[in-house]
Amino acid sequence: MLVGTRMTLQHMHIGFDDTDSPRKGCTTYIAALLVEKLHKLGAQFTDYPNLVRLNPNVPWKTRGNGALCLRIKCGENLVDVVKETVIETVEENSDLAYKGTDPGIVFLKRTRIPREVKTFAKNAITGIVNMKTALKILKRIKAEALGFKNGRGIIGGLAAIGENLEGDHTFEVIAYRVPENYGLKRRVDVASVMEMDKATFPYTFNNVDPETGRILITPRGPDPILFGIRGETPEIVKKAFRLVKPLELVERWVIFRTNHGTDAHLKRVKGLSGIKPYHPVISRGTVSSNPKIIPRRHVIFQIKDDSGCVDCAAYEPTGALRKVASKLMVGDFVEVYGGVRPPSENRPLTINLEKLRLLKLTPKIVYQNPACPKCGKRLKSMGRDKGFKCEKCGKRYAELERIAVKVKREVQKGLHITSPRSQRHLTKPFIRYGMEKHRISTNRLIECWHCP
């Protein structure tokens, strides 16, 4: 069906979430299917599909905690058909048999997003929101919602609608596998990924881990994704897509606009006493305990301020960040970034570090034996409070004391980020600093941004 040229077009925002499970499925894949179906119906897309990563620390998430929003215009005669198509596609492609999968869909027929929906989205990305709040907002703005099972995905669907990426954002092209390859090892030409990474630098990011050489564009789970490439513009990710040589069939691909690599989840908390479990935070404090290595080479240290104290953890996979954390000293003043892990019987409240900014380094002092006043050779101690003796000239010095010497620290002030292989979807990598974008929307889609 085609939209008539004289027909008034209806703006519609379609948000959905919580369709997958650890064993199969992918919400972005459902979005990719709907892009094709809605395009064939005659719907006009007003933006790239929005892939909105929500708070990565909520305990009930699956993998990347991504919610989707499709923003379209269509004739009033197509509205019901569009809704039916979305509902059928979500139902058919969700893992409804899995206990923790509770899909939800939200339809909002408005041109502008209400402010309270934007606020709800921000809270869903930086903290914890609940169904009661979501349902109250849905009623006030006269949006329609449908939930399967307990319908928890309605929360993510509403949040995806509210986060229209007005501020910093990036793009990701995702290529999907044919169903017969689900669960099998992904096959992509490694050399082509390396060449793509060089050819698109610095406008794509996290393609390869520089410490290990590991390819990062291919996920490891049983989902339908073959590979995904993230970058600054739709044109650059499409170029990158063309440079990668898959060694298996690609069923379809789509370019998404997203909050990947923007630090959108991190929220500054002024006092350590205000830190809450499951919230991603930025906070400052003074290192109050020397770092200790626990089994599996994780590094734990404590920071404090006038309001309280909290543990910080740099786990072994964080690579370079863990090494920096291990060299901290009591008295260092730091800014920490990461998700808050709740306390347990064996562990206090802990910030799982994503980044660490060293703001002030305490001097490192070592004490050395003095030099012989006569020959200059380093003296040897004769025992506690017994003075020193020169082994070269035989002189003894009872009145001399050990000398305090300031030693250069093995770490430097500045920002330190976890290695790319362990960065979360939302973590802003070094390469993106200075590339932040601030524009209201991307209204002009490049000519080809999806392929069934």
RORO-359490 format. One record per residue: residue in three letters; residue number from 1; x, y, z of N, C-alpha, C in turn. Coordinates in steps of 0.2 Angstrom, whole numbers. Each point is the difference from the previous one (the first is absolute). Example, Ala and Ser with C-alpha at 12.3 -4.5 7.8 and 13.67 -1.06 7.14 Angstrom:
BEGIN
- ALA_1_66_-28_39_-4_6_0_4_6_0
- SER_2_-2_5_-4_4_6_1_-4_5_3
//
This chain:
BEGIN
- MET_1_4_-6_0_-4_6_0_4_6_0
- LEU_2_-2_5_-3_4_7_-1_-4_5_3
- VAL_3_4_5_3_-4_6_3_-2_4_-5
- GLY_4_-6_3_0_-2_5_-5_3_6_1
- THR_5_1_4_-5_4_6_0_-4_5_4
- ARG_6_-7_0_0_-4_5_3_-2_-2_7
- MET_7_2_-6_2_-2_-2_7_5_3_5
- THR_8_-3_2_6_4_2_6_4_-5_3
- LEU_9_6_1_1_5_-5_3_0_0_7
- GLN_10_-1_-5_3_0_-1_8_7_-2_2
- HIS_11_3_4_5_6_-2_3_-1_-5_5
- MET_12_4_-5_0_0_-5_5_7_-3_2
- HIS_13_0_0_7_6_-3_3_-1_-7_3
- ILE_14_3_-5_-2_-1_-7_2_6_-2_4
- GLY_15_-1_-1_6_5_-3_5_-1_-7_2
- PHE_16_5_-4_1_-1_-7_2_7_-2_3
- ASP_17_-1_-5_5_6_-3_3_-2_-6_3
- ASP_18_6_-3_3_0_-7_4_-3_-6_-4
- THR_19_2_0_-6_-2_-6_-5_4_-6_0
- ASP_20_7_1_2_5_-5_0_1_-4_6
- SER_21_4_-4_0_2_-4_6_8_-2_0
- PRO_22_3_-2_5_7_-3_-1_1_-5_-5
- ARG_23_-6_-4_-1_1_-5_-5_-1_1_-7
- LYS_24_-4_5_-2_-1_2_-7_-4_7_0
- GLY_25_0_2_-6_-4_6_-2_4_6_1
- CYS_26_-2_6_-3_3_6_0_-5_6_-2
- THR_27_-1_5_5_-5_5_-2_2_4_-6
- THR_28_6_1_-1_2_4_-6_-2_-4_-7
- TYR_29_0_-7_1_-2_-4_-6_-8_1_-2
- ILE_30_-4_1_6_-7_1_-1_-1_7_-4
- ALA_31_4_5_3_0_6_-3_2_0_-8
- ALA_32_5_-4_-1_2_-1_-7_-6_-3_-5
- LEU_33_-3_-5_3_-6_-3_-3_-5_5_-2
- LEU_34_-2_4_6_-5_5_-1_2_6_-5
- VAL_35_6_1_0_2_5_-5_-2_-2_-7
- GLU_36_1_-6_-2_-2_-2_-7_-7_-1_0
- LYS_37_-4_-2_5_-7_-1_-1_-4_7_0
- LEU_38_2_4_4_-3_7_0_2_4_-6
- HIS_39_6_-1_-3_1_3_-6_-4_-2_-6
- LYS_40_-1_-7_0_-5_-3_-5_-7_3_1
- LEU_41_-2_1_6_-7_3_1_-1_7_-2
- GLY_42_6_3_-1_0_7_-2_1_5_5
- ALA_43_2_-2_6_2_5_5_7_3_-2
- GLN_44_0_7_2_6_4_-1_4_0_7
- PHE_45_6_-2_0_5_1_6_2_7_0
- THR_46_-1_3_6_3_7_2_6_0_3
- ASP_47_3_-6_2_7_0_3_2_-8_-1
- TYR_48_6_-1_1_3_-6_0_-3_-4_6
- PRO_49_-1_-6_0_-2_-4_6_4_2_6
- ASN_50_-3_2_5_4_2_6_1_-6_5
- LEU_51_7_-1_1_2_-6_5_2_4_6
- VAL_52_-4_-1_5_1_4_7_3_-5_5
- ARG_53_6_0_2_2_-4_6_-2_3_6
- LEU_54_-3_-4_4_-3_3_7_6_-2_5
- ASN_55_-2_1_6_5_-1_6_3_-7_-1
- PRO_56_6_-1_-1_3_-6_0_1_-4_6
- ASN_57_-2_3_6_1_-3_6_-6_-3_3
- VAL_58_-6_0_-3_-6_-3_3_1_-7_0
- PRO_59_-2_-3_5_1_-8_1_-4_-4_-5
- TRP_60_-6_3_-3_-4_-4_-4_1_0_-8
- LYS_61_6_4_-2_1_1_-7_2_-6_-3
- THR_62_0_-1_-7_3_-5_-4_5_4_-4
- ARG_63_6_-3_0_6_3_-3_0_8_0
- GLY_64_-1_3_-6_2_7_0_-6_5_2
- ASN_65_-6_-3_2_-5_4_3_-2_6_-5
- GLY_66_-1_-2_-6_-2_4_-6_-7_0_-1
- ALA_67_-3_6_0_-7_1_-2_0_4_-7
- LEU_68_-6_-1_-4_0_2_-7_-6_5_-1
- CYS_69_1_5_-4_-5_4_-2_0_1_-8
- LEU_70_-6_-1_-3_-1_2_-7_-4_6_-1
- ARG_71_2_5_-3_-3_6_-1_-3_1_-7
- ILE_72_-6_0_-1_-3_0_-7_-5_5_-1
- LYS_73_-2_1_-6_-6_4_-2_-4_-5_-5
- CYS_74_-7_0_1_-4_-4_-5_-7_3_0
- GLY_75_-4_-2_-5_-6_2_0_-5_-3_5
- GLU_76_-5_4_2_-4_-3_5_-3_-7_-1
- ASN_77_-1_-1_-7_-3_-7_-2_5_-5_1
- LEU_78_7_2_2_5_-6_1_1_-1_7
- VAL_79_-2_4_5_2_0_7_-2_-7_3
- ASP_80_-6_-2_-1_-2_-7_3_4_-5_-3
- VAL_81_2_0_-7_4_-5_-3_7_0_3
- VAL_82_2_6_1_7_0_3_0_-3_7
- LYS_83_-5_2_4_0_-3_6_0_-8_0
- GLU_84_-5_-2_-4_0_-7_-1_6_-4_-2
- THR_85_4_3_-4_6_-2_-3_5_0_5
- VAL_86_1_5_4_4_0_6_-1_-5_5
- ILE_87_-6_-1_2_-2_-4_5_1_-8_-2
- GLU_88_-2_-1_-6_2_-7_-3_7_-2_0
- THR_89_4_5_-2_7_-1_-1_4_-1_6
- VAL_90_-2_4_5_3_0_7_-2_-7_3
- GLU_91_-7_-2_-1_-2_-6_3_4_-6_-3
- GLU_92_0_0_-6_3_-6_-4_8_-1_1
- ASN_93_3_6_2_7_0_0_3_1_7
- SER_94_-4_0_5_2_0_7_0_-7_3
- ASP_95_5_-1_5_1_-6_3_-5_0_6
- LEU_96_-6_-1_-1_-6_0_5_1_-6_5
- ALA_97_3_-5_-3_0_-6_5_5_1_5
- TYR_98_4_5_0_6_1_5_-4_4_6
- LYS_99_2_-2_6_-3_3_6_1_7_0
- GLY_100_6_3_-1_2_7_1_-2_4_-6
- THR_101_-3_-2_-5_-1_4_-6_-8_2_0
- ASP_102_0_7_0_-7_3_1_-1_6_-4
- PRO_103_-1_-1_-7_0_5_-5_-5_5_2
- GLY_104_1_6_-3_-5_6_1_1_4_-6
- ILE_105_-6_3_-2_0_5_-6_-4_6_2
- VAL_106_3_6_-3_-4_6_2_-1_4_-7
- PHE_107_-6_2_-1_-1_4_-6_-2_7_2
- LEU_108_3_5_-2_-1_7_1_-1_4_-6
- LYS_109_-6_3_-1_-2_3_-6_1_8_1
- ARG_110_6_2_0_1_8_1_6_2_-4
- THR_111_1_6_-2_6_2_-4_5_1_5
- ARG_112_-1_4_6_5_1_5_-1_-4_6
- ILE_113_6_-2_3_0_-4_6_-1_4_6
- PRO_114_-5_-2_4_-1_4_6_6_0_5
- ARG_115_1_6_3_5_0_5_1_-5_5
- GLU_116_-6_-2_3_0_-5_5_2_-7_-3
- VAL_117_-1_-1_-6_3_-7_-3_8_1_-1
- LYS_118_2_6_-2_7_1_0_4_-1_7
- THR_119_-4_2_5_3_0_7_0_-8_2
- PHE_120_-5_-3_-2_-1_-7_2_6_-4_-4
- ALA_121_1_2_-6_6_-4_-3_6_2_3
- LYS_122_2_6_2_6_1_3_1_-4_6
- ASN_123_-6_0_4_1_-4_6_1_-8_-1
- ALA_124_-3_-2_-5_1_-7_-2_7_-2_-2
- ILE_125_3_5_-3_7_-1_-2_5_1_6
- THR_126_-1_5_4_4_1_6_-2_-3_7
- GLY_127_-5_-3_0_-3_-3_6_-5_-5_0
- ILE_128_-4_0_4_-5_-6_1_-7_4_-1
- VAL_129_-5_-3_-5_-6_2_0_-5_-6_1
- ASN_130_-7_1_1_-4_-5_1_-6_0_-5
- MET_131_-4_-5_0_-6_-1_-4_-5_5_2
- LYS_132_-1_1_6_-5_5_3_1_7_-3
- THR_133_6_2_0_1_7_-3_-1_0_-7
- ALA_134_2_-5_-4_-1_-1_-7_-7_0_-2
- LEU_135_-4_-4_4_-8_0_-2_-3_7_1
- LYS_136_2_3_6_-3_7_1_1_5_-6
- ILE_137_7_0_-2_2_4_-6_-4_-2_-6
- LEU_138_-1_-6_-1_-3_-3_-6_-8_3_0
- LYS_139_-3_0_6_-7_2_0_0_7_-1
- ARG_140_4_4_3_0_8_-1_1_2_-7
- ILE_141_5_-4_-4_1_3_-7_-4_-4_-5
- LYS_142_-4_-4_3_-5_-4_-5_4_-4_-5
- ALA_143_5_-4_2_3_-4_-4_-3_-7_1
- GLU_144_1_-5_-5_-2_-7_1_6_-4_1
- ALA_145_-2_-5_4_6_-5_2_-3_-7_0
- LEU_146_4_-5_-1_-2_-7_0_6_-4_3
- GLY_147_-2_-4_5_6_-4_3_-2_-7_0
- PHE_148_5_-4_-1_0_-7_0_2_-3_6
- LYS_149_-3_-5_3_2_-2_7_-1_6_5
- ASN_150_5_1_4_0_6_4_1_7_-3
- GLY_151_2_0_-6_0_6_-4_6_5_2
- ARG_152_5_-3_3_5_5_2_3_4_-5
- GLY_153_0_-3_-6_3_4_-6_-3_6_-2
- ILE_154_-6_1_3_-4_7_-1_5_5_3
- ILE_155_3_-1_5_5_5_3_5_2_-5
- GLY_156_3_-5_-3_6_2_-5_-3_3_-6
- GLY_157_-6_-2_-2_-3_2_-6_-2_8_1
- LEU_158_-2_2_6_-2_7_1_7_4_1
- ALA_159_5_-3_3_6_3_0_4_1_-7
- ALA_160_-1_-5_-4_3_1_-7_-4_6_-4
- ILE_161_-6_1_1_-4_5_-3_3_7_3
- GLY_162_1_0_7_2_6_3_7_2_-2
- GLU_163_4_-4_-1_7_2_-2_1_0_-7
- ASN_164_-1_6_-3_0_2_-7_7_2_-2
- LEU_165_5_-1_5_7_1_-2_2_7_-2
- GLU_166_-3_5_3_1_7_-1_7_2_1
- GLY_167_4_-3_5_6_2_1_5_-5_-4
- ASP_168_6_-1_4_5_-4_-4_-3_-7_-2
- HIS_169_2_-3_-5_-3_-6_-3_5_-3_-5
- THR_170_0_-6_-1_4_-3_-5_-5_-5_-5
- PHE_171_3_-3_-4_-3_-5_-5_3_-7_0
- GLU_172_-4_-5_-1_2_-7_0_-3_-3_-6
- VAL_173_4_-3_-4_-3_-5_-5_1_-7_2
- ILE_174_-6_-3_0_0_-7_2_-2_-5_-6
- ALA_175_4_-5_-1_-1_-5_-5_-3_-6_4
- TYR_176_-5_-4_-3_-3_-5_3_1_-7_-4
- ARG_177_0_-5_4_2_-7_-3_-7_-3_-3
- VAL_178_1_-5_-4_-5_-4_-2_-2_-5_5
- PRO_179_-6_-2_1_-2_-4_6_4_-6_1
- GLU_180_2_-3_-5_3_-7_0_7_1_3
- ASN_181_3_6_1_6_1_3_0_2_7
- TYR_182_-6_1_3_-1_2_7_4_-5_4
- GLY_183_4_2_5_3_-4_5_7_-2_-2
- LEU_184_1_0_-7_7_-2_-2_5_6_0
- LYS_185_6_-2_0_6_5_0_-1_5_-6
- ARG_186_0_6_2_0_5_-5_6_0_-5
- ARG_187_-1_1_-6_5_0_-5_1_6_-4
- VAL_188_5_4_2_1_7_-3_8_0_-2
- ASP_189_2_2_-5_7_1_-2_3_5_4
- VAL_190_5_-3_5_3_4_5_4_6_-4
- ALA_191_4_-2_-5_4_5_-3_-4_6_-3
- SER_192_-6_-1_-2_-4_5_-3_-3_5_6
- VAL_193_-1_-3_6_-1_4_6_5_4_2
- MET_194_6_-2_0_6_4_1_1_6_-5
- GLU_195_-1_-2_-6_0_5_-5_-5_5_0
- MET_196_-6_-2_2_-6_5_1_2_4_6
- ASP_197_3_-2_5_1_4_6_5_5_-2
- LYS_198_5_-1_-4_5_5_-2_-3_5_-5
- ALA_199_-4_-3_-4_-3_5_-5_-5_5_2
- THR_200_-3_-2_6_-6_4_3_2_4_6
- PHE_201_7_-1_2_2_3_6_0_8_-1
- PRO_202_-2_4_5_-2_-1_6_-8_0_1
- TYR_203_-3_-1_-6_-7_1_0_-5_-6_2
- THR_204_4_-6_1_-4_-6_2_4_-2_7
- PHE_205_-3_-3_4_4_-2_6_-2_-7_3
- ASN_206_5_-2_4_-1_-7_3_-1_-6_-5
- ASN_207_4_1_-5_0_-6_-5_5_-6_2
- VAL_208_5_2_3_6_-4_2_2_2_6
- ASP_209_2_-5_5_3_1_6_8_1_-1
- PRO_210_2_6_1_8_1_-1_4_-4_4
- GLU_211_-2_-2_6_5_-4_4_0_-7_-2
- THR_212_-5_-3_-2_0_-7_-2_-1_-2_-7
- GLY_213_-2_5_-4_-1_-1_-7_-7_-3_-2
- ARG_214_-4_-1_6_-7_-4_-1_-4_5_-4
- ILE_215_-4_-4_-5_-5_4_-4_-6_1_5
- LEU_216_-3_6_0_-5_2_5_-7_1_-4
- ILE_217_0_0_-6_-6_1_-4_-5_-6_0
- THR_218_2_-6_2_-4_-6_-1_-2_-2_8
- PRO_219_-6_0_1_-2_-2_7_1_-8_1
- ARG_220_-1_-2_6_2_-7_2_-7_-4_1
- GLY_221_-5_3_1_-6_-3_2_-4_-4_-6
- PRO_222_-6_-3_2_-4_-4_-5_-4_5_-4
- ASP_223_0_6_1_-4_5_-4_1_0_-7
- PRO_224_-5_3_-4_1_0_-8_5_5_-2
- ILE_225_4_4_4_4_5_-3_7_-3_-2
- LEU_226_2_1_-6_6_-2_-3_6_5_2
- PHE_227_-1_6_-1_4_5_3_-3_7_0
- GLY_228_3_4_4_-2_7_1_6_5_0
- ILE_229_-1_6_-4_5_5_0_-2_6_2
- ARG_230_3_4_5_-2_6_2_4_6_-2
- GLY_231_-3_5_-1_4_6_-3_-4_7_1
- GLU_232_3_5_-3_-3_7_1_-5_2_-4
- THR_233_-1_-3_-6_-5_2_-5_-2_-7_-4
- PRO_234_-6_1_-3_-3_-6_-3_4_-1_-6
- GLU_235_3_5_-3_4_-1_-6_7_-4_1
- ILE_236_3_1_6_6_-3_2_-1_-8_2
- VAL_237_-6_-1_3_-1_-7_2_-2_-4_-6
- LYS_238_-4_3_-5_-1_-3_-6_6_-2_-4
- LYS_239_5_5_0_6_-1_-3_4_-6_3
- ALA_240_0_0_7_3_-6_3_-3_-6_-1
- PHE_241_-7_0_0_-4_-6_-2_3_-3_-7
- ARG_242_1_4_-5_2_-2_-6_7_-3_0
- LEU_243_4_2_4_7_-2_1_1_-7_3
- VAL_244_-5_-2_4_1_-6_4_-3_-6_-5
- LYS_245_4_-5_0_-2_-6_-4_-3_-6_4
- PRO_246_-6_0_0_-3_-6_4_1_-7_-4
- LEU_247_1_-5_4_2_-7_-3_-6_-4_1
- GLU_248_-6_3_1_-7_-3_0_-5_5_-3
- LEU_249_-6_-3_-1_-5_4_-3_-3_5_5
- VAL_250_-1_6_-3_-3_6_4_-7_0_-2
- GLU_251_-5_-1_5_-7_0_-2_-3_7_-1
- ARG_252_3_5_4_-2_7_0_4_4_4
- TRP_253_0_7_-1_4_4_4_-4_7_1
- VAL_254_1_3_5_-3_7_2_5_4_3
- ILE_255_-1_7_-1_4_5_4_-5_3_5
- PHE_256_3_0_6_-4_2_6_3_7_2
- ARG_257_-4_4_3_3_6_4_-1_-2_7
- THR_258_5_2_4_1_-3_7_4_4_5
- ASN_259_-1_-1_6_4_3_5_6_-4_2
- HIS_260_2_-5_-4_7_-3_1_5_5_0
- GLY_261_5_-2_5_6_4_0_-1_7_3
- THR_262_-5_2_4_-1_7_1_0_1_8
- ASP_263_1_-5_4_0_0_7_-7_3_3
- ALA_264_-5_-1_-4_-7_2_2_-2_-2_6
- HIS_265_2_-6_2_-2_-3_6_3_3_7
- LEU_266_5_3_-1_4_2_6_-3_7_3
- LYS_267_-1_0_7_-3_6_3_4_2_6
- ARG_268_2_6_0_4_3_5_-3_0_7
- VAL_269_3_-3_5_-3_0_7_5_3_4
- LYS_270_-2_6_4_5_4_3_3_-4_7
- GLY_271_-4_-3_4_3_-3_6_-1_-8_-1
- LEU_272_5_-3_3_0_-7_-1_-6_-3_4
- SER_273_-2_3_5_-6_-3_3_-6_0_-4
- GLY_274_0_4_-6_-6_0_-4_0_-5_-5
- ILE_275_5_-5_0_1_-5_-5_-5_-5_1
- LYS_276_-4_-3_-5_-5_-5_1_2_-6_-4
- PRO_277_-2_-6_2_1_-6_-4_-3_0_-7
- TYR_278_3_-3_-5_-2_0_-7_0_6_-4
- HIS_279_2_6_3_0_6_-3_7_1_-3
- PRO_280_1_2_-6_7_2_-3_1_7_2
- VAL_281_6_1_3_2_6_3_7_3_-2
- ILE_282_0_7_2_7_3_-1_1_3_7
- SER_283_5_-1_4_1_3_7_7_1_1
- ARG_284_2_4_5_6_1_2_2_-2_7
- GLY_285_6_-1_1_2_-2_7_8_-1_1
- THR_286_2_-1_6_7_-1_1_1_-7_2
- VAL_287_5_-3_-4_2_-7_2_2_-1_7
- SER_288_-4_-4_3_1_-1_7_3_-7_2
- SER_289_1_-4_-5_3_-7_2_5_-1_-7
- ASN_290_5_-3_2_5_-2_-6_-4_-6_-4
- PRO_291_1_0_-6_-3_-5_-4_2_-7_2
- LYS_292_-5_-5_-1_2_-7_2_-2_-4_-6
- ILE_293_4_-5_-1_-2_-5_-6_-4_-6_3
- ILE_294_-6_-1_-2_-3_-6_2_0_-5_-5
- PRO_295_-2_-6_1_0_-6_-5_-3_2_-7
- ARG_296_4_-2_-5_-2_1_-7_3_7_-2
- ARG_297_4_3_4_4_6_-1_-4_6_-1
- HIS_298_-6_0_4_-4_6_0_3_5_6
- VAL_299_-1_6_-1_3_5_4_-5_4_4
- ILE_300_0_0_6_-5_4_5_4_5_4
- PHE_301_-3_6_0_2_5_4_-6_4_3
- GLN_302_1_4_5_-5_4_3_1_8_-1
- ILE_303_-5_3_-1_0_8_0_-5_2_5
- LYS_304_2_6_3_-5_3_5_0_8_-2
- ASP_305_-5_3_3_-1_7_0_-3_2_7
- ASP_306_-3_6_1_-3_2_6_-6_-4_2
- SER_307_-3_-3_-5_-7_-3_1_0_-7_1
- GLY_308_6_-4_-2_0_-7_1_6_-3_-4
- CYS_309_0_-6_-1_5_-4_-4_-3_-5_-4
- VAL_310_3_-3_-6_-2_-5_-4_6_-3_-3
- ASP_311_-1_-7_-1_5_-4_-4_-1_1_-7
- CYS_312_6_0_-4_0_0_-7_4_-6_-2
- ALA_313_-3_-3_-6_3_-6_-2_2_1_-8
- ALA_314_6_-2_-1_2_0_-7_2_-8_-2
- TYR_315_-5_-3_-4_1_-7_-1_5_-2_-5
- GLU_316_2_-6_0_6_-2_-4_-1_2_-8
- PRO_317_-6_-1_-2_-1_1_-7_0_8_-2
- THR_318_0_4_5_1_7_-2_7_2_-2
- GLY_319_5_-5_0_6_1_-3_4_6_3
- ALA_320_1_5_-4_4_6_1_-3_4_6
- LEU_321_-6_0_1_-3_3_6_2_-3_7
- ARG_322_0_-7_-1_2_-4_6_7_2_2
- LYS_323_4_0_-5_7_2_2_1_7_3
- VAL_324_-4_5_-2_1_6_3_-3_0_7
- ALA_325_-6_-3_1_-3_-1_7_5_-3_5
- SER_326_4_-5_-3_5_-4_5_5_5_2
- LYS_327_2_6_-3_5_4_2_-2_6_4
- LEU_328_-6_0_2_-3_6_4_3_0_7
- MET_329_0_5_3_3_1_7_-5_3_4
- VAL_330_0_-1_7_-4_4_5_1_7_-1
- GLY_331_-5_4_-1_1_7_0_-1_3_-7
- ASP_332_0_-5_-5_-2_3_-7_-7_2_-1
- PHE_333_-1_5_-3_-7_3_-1_-2_-2_-7
- VAL_334_-6_-4_-1_-2_-3_-6_-7_2_-1
- GLU_335_-2_-1_-7_-7_0_-2_-1_-7_-3
- VAL_336_-6_-3_3_-1_-7_-3_-7_0_-4
- TYR_337_0_-4_-5_-6_-1_-4_-1_-7_0
- GLY_338_-7_-2_1_-2_-7_-1_-6_-2_3
- GLY_339_-2_-6_0_-7_-2_2_1_-2_8
- VAL_340_-5_0_4_0_-1_7_-2_-7_1
- ARG_341_4_-4_3_-2_-7_2_-3_0_7
- PRO_342_-6_-3_1_-2_0_7_4_-4_5
- PRO_343_0_2_7_4_-4_5_-3_-7_1
- SER_344_4_-4_2_-2_-7_2_4_-2_6
- GLU_345_-1_-6_2_3_-3_6_8_1_0
- ASN_346_3_-1_-6_7_0_0_3_6_-4
- ARG_347_-4_5_-1_2_6_-4_-4_6_1
- PRO_348_3_6_1_-4_6_1_-2_3_-6
- LEU_349_-4_5_0_-2_4_-6_6_1_-4
- THR_350_0_-1_-7_6_0_-4_-1_3_-7
- ILE_351_4_5_-2_0_3_-6_4_-5_-5
- ASN_352_-3_-3_-5_3_-3_-5_3_5_-5
- LEU_353_6_1_0_3_5_-4_0_-1_-8
- GLU_354_-2_5_-3_0_1_-7_6_5_-2
- LYS_355_1_5_4_5_5_-1_2_3_6
- LEU_356_6_3_0_3_2_6_4_7_-2
- ARG_357_-1_5_3_3_6_-1_5_2_6
- LEU_358_6_0_-1_5_2_6_0_8_0
- LEU_359_-2_3_5_0_7_0_6_3_4
- LYS_360_2_-4_5_6_2_4_3_-6_3
- LEU_361_7_0_-1_4_-6_2_3_2_7
- THR_362_0_-4_5_4_1_6_7_-2_-2
- PRO_363_5_4_3_7_-1_-1_2_-7_3
- LYS_364_4_-4_-4_2_-6_2_7_1_3
- ILE_365_1_-1_7_6_1_3_3_-7_2
- VAL_366_7_-1_-1_4_-5_2_5_2_5
- TYR_367_2_-4_4_6_2_5_6_-4_-2
- GLN_368_6_4_0_6_-3_-2_5_1_5
- ASN_369_5_-4_1_6_1_4_4_6_-2
- PRO_370_2_4_4_4_6_-2_7_-2_-3
- ALA_371_3_4_-4_7_-1_-3_5_2_5
- CYS_372_6_-4_0_5_2_4_3_7_-1
- PRO_373_0_4_5_3_7_-1_7_0_-3
- LYS_374_4_-5_1_7_0_-1_1_-2_-8
- CYS_375_-3_-6_-1_1_-3_-7_-6_0_-5
- GLY_376_-6_1_3_-6_0_-4_-3_-6_-1
- LYS_377_3_-6_2_-4_-7_-1_-6_0_5
- ARG_378_-5_-4_-2_-6_0_4_2_-4_6
- LEU_379_-2_2_6_1_-3_6_-4_-6_1
- LYS_380_2_-4_5_-4_-6_2_-2_1_7
- SER_381_-7_-2_1_-2_1_7_3_-6_4
- MET_382_1_3_7_3_-5_5_-6_-3_4
- GLY_383_-6_2_-2_-5_-3_5_-5_6_2
- ARG_384_-5_-1_2_-5_5_2_3_5_6
- ASP_385_0_6_-2_3_5_5_7_-1_2
- LYS_386_4_-3_-5_7_-1_2_4_3_-5
- GLY_387_-3_4_-5_4_4_-4_2_-4_-7
- PHE_388_5_3_-3_2_-3_-7_8_-1_0
- LYS_389_2_-4_-5_7_-1_0_2_-1_-8
- CYS_390_6_3_-2_2_0_-6_4_-6_-1
- GLU_391_-2_-4_-5_4_-6_-1_7_1_-4
- LYS_392_0_6_-3_6_1_-4_6_3_5
- CYS_393_-2_6_3_5_3_4_0_-2_8
- GLY_394_-5_-3_2_-1_-3_7_-2_5_5
- LYS_395_-2_6_-2_-3_5_4_-7_-2_3
- ARG_396_-1_2_6_-7_-1_3_-3_7_1
- TYR_397_-7_0_-1_-4_7_1_-6_-2_4
- ALA_398_0_2_7_-5_-2_4_-6_6_-1
- GLU_399_2_6_-2_-5_5_0_-4_1_-6
- LEU_400_2_-4_-6_-3_1_-6_-7_-4_0
- GLU_401_-5_2_-4_-6_-3_-1_-1_-2_-7
- ARG_402_-5_-4_-1_-2_-2_-7_-3_6_-4
- ILE_403_1_1_-6_-2_6_-4_-7_-2_-4
- ALA_404_-5_5_0_-6_-1_-4_2_2_-7
- VAL_405_-2_-4_-5_1_1_-7_-7_0_-4
- LYS_406_-2_5_-4_-6_-1_-3_1_-3_-7
- VAL_407_-4_-6_-1_1_-4_-6_-5_1_-5
- LYS_408_2_0_-6_-5_1_-6_-6_-5_0
- ARG_409_-6_2_0_-5_-5_0_-1_-4_-7
- GLU_410_-2_-6_1_-1_-4_-6_-6_1_-4
- VAL_411_-5_5_2_-6_2_-3_0_7_-1
- GLN_412_-4_2_-5_-1_7_-2_-7_3_2
- LYS_413_0_6_1_-7_3_1_-3_0_-7
- GLY_414_-7_0_0_-4_0_-6_-5_-6_0
- LEU_415_-3_0_-6_-5_-5_0_2_-7_-3
- HIS_416_-2_-5_4_2_-7_-2_-7_-4_-1
- ILE_417_0_-4_-6_-6_-3_-2_1_-8_0
- THR_418_-5_-4_1_1_-7_0_1_-2_-8
- SER_419_4_-5_-1_2_-2_-6_-6_-2_-5
- PRO_420_0_2_-6_-6_-1_-5_-3_-7_1
- ARG_421_3_-5_1_-3_-7_0_-5_0_6
- SER_422_1_4_5_-5_-1_6_-4_7_1
- GLN_423_0_4_-5_-4_6_0_-7_-2_-1
- ARG_424_-5_4_4_-7_-1_-1_-2_4_-7
- HIS_425_-6_-2_-2_-3_3_-6_0_8_1
- LEU_426_-1_2_6_-1_8_1_6_3_2
- THR_427_6_-4_1_6_4_2_3_4_-5
- LYS_428_1_6_1_4_4_-5_7_-1_0
- PRO_429_3_-3_-6_7_-1_-1_4_6_-1
- PHE_430_6_-1_1_5_6_-1_-1_4_-6
- ILE_431_-1_-4_-6_0_2_-6_-6_5_-2
- ARG_432_-5_-1_5_-6_5_-1_0_6_3
- TYR_433_5_1_5_0_6_3_2_6_-5
- GLY_434_-4_5_0_0_6_-5_-4_-1_-6
- MET_435_-3_-6_-1_-4_-2_-5_-8_1_1
- GLU_436_-1_2_6_-7_0_3_-5_4_-5
- LYS_437_-6_-2_-2_-4_3_-4_-6_3_4
- HIS_438_-2_6_-2_-6_3_3_-5_3_-5
- ARG_439_-4_-5_-2_-5_3_-5_-7_-4_2
- ILE_440_-5_4_-2_-7_-3_2_-2_-6_-3
- SER_441_1_-1_-7_-2_-6_-3_4_-1_-6
- THR_442_-1_-6_-3_3_-2_-7_-6_-1_-4
- ASN_443_-2_5_-4_-6_0_-4_1_-3_-7
- ARG_444_6_0_-2_1_-2_-7_4_-7_0
- LEU_445_-3_-5_-1_3_-6_0_4_-1_-7
- ILE_446_6_-3_1_4_-2_-6_-4_-4_-5
- GLU_447_1_0_-6_-4_-4_-5_-1_-7_1
- CYS_448_5_-3_2_-1_-8_2_3_-1_7
- TRP_449_-5_-1_5_2_-1_7_-2_-7_2
- HIS_450_-4_-4_-4_-2_-6_3_0_-5_-7
- CYS_451_0_-6_2_0_-5_-6_-4_-6_2
- PRO_452_-5_-2_-2_-4_-7_2_4_-5_-3
//
